[in-house]
Amino acid sequence: MNDERFDHLVSAHLHGLLTSKERTELEQRLLHSAADREHFWQEAEMHSMMHASSQMETVLPERQRSATTPWFAWRPLTAAAAGIMLGMFCTSVVFGYVMPRAVATASRLFALVDGSFEKTTGRVGSGFPAEFGVWSGDEAEAADAATVDGHRALRFVRAEREVALPNYGAASCDVYQLVDLRSLKADIDPGEATLELSARFLDARGSSGEKVKFICRLYAFSGTPDALPAEWPLSQKEALAAGSGTFDSFGGAPTTWQTVSTKVLLPPGADFAVIHLVVHKPKNPAGTEAVFGDQYADDVRLTLKTQPTLPVRLAQR
């Protein structure tokens, strides 16, 4: 059975158009596939959000209306999802689908300061940042560039550390920002939120060359960041959660921006996050300075996404 058929069944359910045969078919799909159950609730949550944002009525196509058929009102998840109450038996457990406590939301966090680098002037601070809301790290600067969201981007200039390897060294230019998360605690339910970090990267080399790796990393910590500058990167192991996204580039596409993202479940005790942007040379000639200059980052975003707990109620028979 292809996905188009399942999408039809879900859509028909949400719009109250399931036949008895289709209802049985949908129940069987949801009974035997966790992926289908997850997709079902994603569609149900989207249906609910569209209702909440528009508060508009949707009518049936002309061919499905008659003189005795009332205009079809766009129904919220309360009515649509609660109506399925699937009696799905799996060994001794009954699965009863119920309405989630809230719909999914996504909010950009402006606690991450100047993700477009339009307000940053010249070189960013040196070393690991000692306060919230500032960019700091290895040698990098806010430079004029053909950016995706303004006139400036972060230009990686030079690595300040090397790792000695046989024949070659590995070097990275690292830039960080500390983000205060404490204000979020009153607005979210523990265990039901995700932090997602995304950044756009550009390798402006006009011709192909050695590989460079773009990386965005996200860490969630409890407590205060006071000790991090002296202990980084050893203190990474103290993170409550961590995520990393990468993109490999060999140059040759000097105007093509690539989006790299990562996400972590937001732990209940998270007080702050570390944003970590990296351009990495896995093969830097041993004993030579790792100079970049053609690699950029821009449009850095931190987004809080709330996801209701999977709406499944378990009852022992």
N, C-alpha and C positions, 0 to 999 in steps of 0.2 A: 504494500500500500504506500503510495507516494505522499509527500508532504502536502501537496495541493489538496488531496482528499481530506487530510487531517485539518488543514486550515479551513476548508469548507465546513467541516463538522463543528469546529470551535466557533466560527462566525455564525453559523446557524443557531447554535445554542445561545450565544450572547444576544442574538436578536430575537430569540423566542420562536424560531422557525423549525426546530428539530422535529422530524417525524419520529414515530415510535421505533422504527427500524434503525434510524440514524442514531437515536439516543442509545440503543443497545450497542451499536458499533462504536460510538464514542466512549462508552463505559469500558468496553473491552480494551480499547487503545490505552486509556488511562490506567487500567488495571495492570497491564503488562509492560508498560514503558515508563520509567522514571523521567526520561527526556521529554516524553509527550506530556507528562504531568507538569513539568517545569514550564514548557512552552504554553500550555493551557493557561497557567496563572499569569504568565507575562502578558498574554493577550487580554486576559480578564482585567488586569491592573491598568493596561493602556486604555481599555474601554471605559473604565471608571474615571481615569484622569481626563479623557476627552469630554466626558459628560460634565465633570466638575468645572472644566475651563470654559466650556461653551454654553452650557445650560440651554442648548438649542434642540429643537425637535428634528428628527430625521424621518422622512416619509418613505414608504415602500415604493419601488418602481411602479409605473403606471399599470403595467400588465398584471401586477399582483394585487391591485386594489379592486374593489367592487363597491357598489352603492351601499352595501351593508358593512363594509370593512372600514373601521375607523383608522385615521392616520396613526402610524406607528410612532410612539414616543420613544426617544433614546433612553434606555433604562440604565440606571446606575448599577454598579456591581452588587449592591444589596439585593436587588431582585434577581438579576441574571445568574450570579454565581450560586446564590443560596438555593436556587431552584433545582440544581442538579443532584444534590445530596446522594452521591453515588454509593450504592450498596455493593461495594467491591470486597469480596471475601478472599483473603490470602491467609492460608492456614487458619489460625484462630483469631485473626485481627480483622476488624471492620474499619475501613477507611471512610470517614465522613468529611467531605469537603465543606468548609465553612468560610465565611467572609473574613479576609484579613483585617487587622485592626486599622490599617491605614494604607493608602496607595503609595507606590514608589515615588520618590522625589529626587531631584538632582539640583544642587545649589553650588555655584562657584564661590569659593572662599577667597574673600579679598584680604584675609589675614596674610596671604602670600603677597608681598609688596612688590610692585613694579615687575610683573612677569613679562612685560613688553619691553623693558629696558629703556623706555622713553624718558624716565625721570633720572636715570643713572647717568652720571657725567664722568667720562674718562675711565681710569682704571678702577676696578672694584677693589675693596679692601683686601689686605694681605692676610693669609692664614684663615683658620677656621673662625667663623663669626662668634662674637661674644655677646650679641644681643639679637632680639627678634627683628625681623623685617629689613635686613640689609643683606646684599650680596657680598660674598667674600670668599677668598680661596687663593688658588694659584694665579699667575699673571694672566689677566683677562680684562677686557675693556668694553664699554658701550661704544659701538662704532656705527657710523653711517653705513647702511646696507639696503639692498632691495628686499625689505622685510615683508612679512605676511600681515602685520598689524600696525604699521607705523613707519618711522624713518630710521630707527636704530635697532640693533641686535647685539647680543653678547658675542664678542669675538674672542675666541680662545687664542692666547698668544704663546705661552711657554709653560712647560711642566717644571715644577720645582722639586720633583722627586723622581728617582729612577729605581728600577728593580733589576739587579744584575742577573742575567741569564747567559748560558753558554752561547757564544758567538754574537748574541744580540742582547740588548736591554729592552725592557718594557717601560713605557713612561705614560703618564696621564696628566692632563690639565684638569683640575677639579675646582668646581665652584659650588658654594653652598648658600642656603638660607634657612634660618630657624623660624618656624611658624608656631604661634601660640594657639593651642587647641582648647584651652580651658573654658572658653565661652560657649563651646558646643555642648558641654555636658548637660546643661539644663534643657536642651532642645531635642535630644535624641534618646532613644531607648538603647541601653547597653546591648551589644552583640548584634544590632540590626543596622549598622551603618558601615559604609565602605568609603575610604579615601582613595581617590584616583588622581594620579599625577600624569600630566601630559606635557610634552614640549616639542617644538618644531626644530629640526636641525638641518643645516645646510653645509655641504662640502663644496666650496666654490672653486676647487681645482678644475681647470678647463680640460685637462687630459687625465687619463687613467694612471694610477700609480700604486704605491704601497697602501695596504688596507689600513683604515682607521675605523675605530669602533665608537659610535655614539651611545651613551648610556644615560638613562635617568633612573635614579634610585630614590626610594621613599622609605623613611624609618619613622616609627612611632615610639615615643619614650614616655615614661612617667617621671614625676619629680620636676627638677629644674635643670637647665642646661649648663649650669655654672662650671661643672667639671669637664665638660666635653672638649673645650679647646685644648686642654693640656693632655687629654687621654686619647683623642681621636687619632687613628681609626680603631684602636683597641676597644673603645667603648661601644662599637657597633654590636658586639655580642650581648649588650645589655638591652637592646631594643625589644620592645614588646611584640613588634611586627615589622617586617621588612619586605620590600618588593623591588624588582629591577626589570627594566625593559631596555632592549638594545637594538641597534641597527648598524650593519657593516657597510662601509662605503669605500670604493676604490677611485672616487673622483669621476670626472668626465661628464657630470651633469650639473654645471655651475649655477643653475637657476632653480633646481628642483629641491623643495623643502620636504623633509620626511618627518612624519609624526611618530614619536616614540612615547609609549605610555606604560604605566604600571599601576597596580592598586593593592591595597591591603585592607583587611577587615579592621575596623577601628576598635581596639580593645577598650573596655570600660574604664581602665585606669590611665588612658593616654592623656598627657598634659601638653605635649608639644611634638612637632614633627621636624625632621631634617630633610630638606630638599637637596639633592645631590646631582649636579649635572657634570658629565664627564665626556671628554674626547680622549681616546686611548690609542697609543701606537704600540701594537704588540711586538713590532720588530723595529726598534730604534737602534741604530748602530752603536755598539758598545763604546762607552767613553765619550759620546758626542751629546751635545745639548739637544733636548727634545723641543724643537720649535714648531709651532703650528702656524696660525695666521690666516688660513683659508677656511677655517671651520667656525661655524656660528650656531647660536641657539636663540630662539625667540618664542613668543607666545606661550610662556610657561603658565600652566593652569593647575590649580588644585581644586578638586570638586568633591563635595560631600554627597554621597548617594545613600538614601535610606531605602531599605528593602524590607517589606513586611515579612515576618516569619512565614515559612511555607504553610499555607492554610490547610493543614491536615490534622484532624482530630482522631486519635487512636482510642478505640474502646475494646476491651477484652470481651470475648463472647464465652 
